[in-house]
Amino acid sequence: MPQSLPLFRNAIVFFFITGILIQANISDPVEAFFETCIQTILNLVFIALLLCLKKSFHLYIITATAFLVSADFIYVLGIPVMLWFTLVGDELVIYLFGLLLLWWLFIITYIIKHTLSYGVLASTMLAFFYIVIVYLGTFAMLVVL
């Protein structure tokens, strides 16, 4: 991933737009907006903390862009899956959504492994922790607020 501020900004904007589209399918548009704002902030803060702990903050733009682009990719694939679930409610959609999440976990694991030179197990645990913090943390913050 190149170190490019325009690419980083575009990845944030695309993450925000696709996040709102997915969340608006689940909840009302105002809540979707706030949820996506919180997800974006938690995403960027988690990456910053992860890199600071390894004293690799100079890799922030590259790593954050990689995280966001991977989320964007999964979101783009997830939008039709969410619409299919909303319209049909088929059980197969749940399995497909689970596969997308697992694939995303593998992508995040790969990014962490190669950016921070951790082993596969540590990278997988951090990737899982990232997904839990960002997405369940967003839900928890919305419940509290």
PyMOL commands that set and color helices and strands:
alter all, ss='L'
color gray80, all
select helices_A, chain A and resi 5-26+29-53+57-87+91-116+120-144
alter helices_A, ss='H'
color red, helices_A
deselect
rebuild
show_as cartoon
